[in-house]
Amino acid sequence: MIDLKGQVAIVFGLANKRSIAYAVAQKLAEAGATLVLSYQSERLKAESEELLRELGQAESGRAFQCDVSRDEEIDQLFANVAAVFPKLDILIHSVAFAPADAIKNDFLLTSREDFRIAHDVSVYSLIAVTRRAAPLMSEGGAVLTLTYYGSEKVFPNYNVMGVAKAALEATVRYLAASLGPKKIRVNAVSAGPIKTLAARGIGDFTQILTAVTERAPLHRNVEQAEVGNTALFLCSPLASGITGEVTFVDCGFNITGI
């Protein structure tokens, strides 16, 4: 059994109970970690505090506002964290966004601004929050982000987000090399398609779910709890020798050809 008692984990991108980030946070909390949740704007504060209560963290956990596209808010967030906790052990990055037009339109029509926004929010944010977290990981730590197979293969209606995920995975490798001397590990989990609220923005999503069920070796789609379990492992001492890796949790879909 993995024991994370005494460890502090900050989670970016936990917006609701149907998100993958919630499953990850749930597993970390069950293992004994103290959670810090980041919410994007003031209107989401009450919901984040409610999520803390549901995760059994009403007393020990904290929720702080942070728009990851704003450096000053990232600075303030980590100042708040440092004021409450002596150190930070785990960082979960579950943040991704692209304007709707860049998702639904032909990829060739991707605008310069939509491309910039997708990469700023979905990729650069990992660098930005990790840079601020590193000084608080005085005893080493684990950074984990979430990606998708659309980084390697073309999926319908994924478009610029697939390009952003490819950049995210490269960022994981470079951050792992940069932070290795500080005993900070950086990894990614590539989850199979899951019916989250975010997935609703992808057209023909049911077509992808059906393809996985038909072709994956396990002939089913992955469950959120399975992604949470893998994230817990990668953030624990059991994965002390793993960094810079993309771990697939997709019922084996990525290994298949036709």
CORLIN-V758098 format. One record per residue. N is the residue number from 1. BURIAL is I if it has 16 or more other ideal C-beta (glycine too) atoms within 10 Angstrom, else O. D_LAST is the distance of its C-alpha to the last C-alpha in whole Angstrom. Layout:
n = [N/N]
burial = [BURIAL/BURIAL]
d_last = [D_LAST/D_LAST]
//
This chain:
n = [1/2/3/4/5/6/7/8/9/10/11/12/13/14/15/16/17/18/19/20/21/22/23/24/25/26/27/28/29/30/31/32/33/34/35/36/37/38/39/40/41/42/43/44/45/46/47/48/49/50/51/52/53/54/55/56/57/58/59/60/61/62/63/64/65/66/67/68/69/70/71/72/73/74/75/76/77/78/79/80/81/82/83/84/85/86/87/88/89/90/91/92/93/94/95/96/97/98/99/100/101/102/103/104/105/106/107/108/109/110/111/112/113/114/115/116/117/118/119/120/121/122/123/124/125/126/127/128/129/130/131/132/133/134/135/136/137/138/139/140/141/142/143/144/145/146/147/148/149/150/151/152/153/154/155/156/157/158/159/160/161/162/163/164/165/166/167/168/169/170/171/172/173/174/175/176/177/178/179/180/181/182/183/184/185/186/187/188/189/190/191/192/193/194/195/196/197/198/199/200/201/202/203/204/205/206/207/208/209/210/211/212/213/214/215/216/217/218/219/220/221/222/223/224/225/226/227/228/229/230/231/232/233/234/235/236/237/238/239/240/241/242/243/244/245/246/247/248/249/250/251/252/253/254/255/256/257/258]
burial = [O/I/O/I/O/O/I/I/I/I/I/I/I/I/I/O/I/O/I/I/I/I/I/I/I/I/I/I/I/O/I/O/I/I/I/I/I/I/I/I/O/O/O/I/O/O/I/I/I/O/I/I/O/O/I/O/I/O/O/O/I/I/I/I/I/I/I/I/I/O/O/O/I/I/O/O/I/I/O/O/I/O/O/O/I/O/I/I/I/I/I/I/I/I/I/I/I/I/I/O/O/I/I/O/I/O/O/O/O/I/O/O/O/I/I/O/I/I/I/O/I/I/I/I/I/I/O/I/I/I/O/I/I/I/O/I/I/O/O/O/I/I/I/I/I/I/I/I/I/I/I/O/O/O/I/O/I/I/I/I/I/I/I/I/I/O/I/I/I/O/I/I/I/O/I/I/O/O/I/O/O/O/O/I/I/I/I/I/I/I/I/I/I/I/O/I/O/I/I/O/O/I/O/O/I/O/O/I/I/O/I/I/O/O/O/I/O/O/O/O/I/I/O/I/O/I/I/I/I/I/I/I/I/I/I/I/O/O/I/O/O/O/I/I/I/I/I/I/I/I/I/I/I/I/O/O/O/O]
d_last = [38/38/41/41/45/47/44/43/40/40/37/36/34/35/36/35/35/31/30/28/31/33/31/32/35/36/35/37/40/39/39/43/42/44/42/43/41/41/41/41/44/47/46/43/46/47/43/43/46/45/41/43/45/43/41/45/46/48/51/49/47/47/45/46/45/43/41/39/40/43/45/48/46/44/47/49/47/47/50/50/48/50/54/52/50/51/48/44/42/38/37/34/32/30/31/29/30/30/32/30/30/28/26/26/27/25/24/26/29/29/33/35/36/33/31/34/34/31/31/35/34/30/31/34/36/34/36/39/39/38/41/44/42/43/47/47/44/47/46/42/40/36/34/31/29/26/23/19/16/17/19/16/13/14/15/17/20/20/22/25/24/21/23/26/23/23/26/27/25/27/30/29/29/32/34/33/35/38/39/38/42/43/41/38/35/32/29/26/24/20/20/17/18/22/24/27/29/28/24/26/27/23/22/20/19/19/16/14/16/14/11/12/13/11/8/10/12/15/14/16/17/20/23/26/28/25/25/29/29/27/29/32/31/31/34/36/38/35/33/36/34/31/31/29/26/23/22/19/19/16/16/13/11/11/10/6/4/0]
//
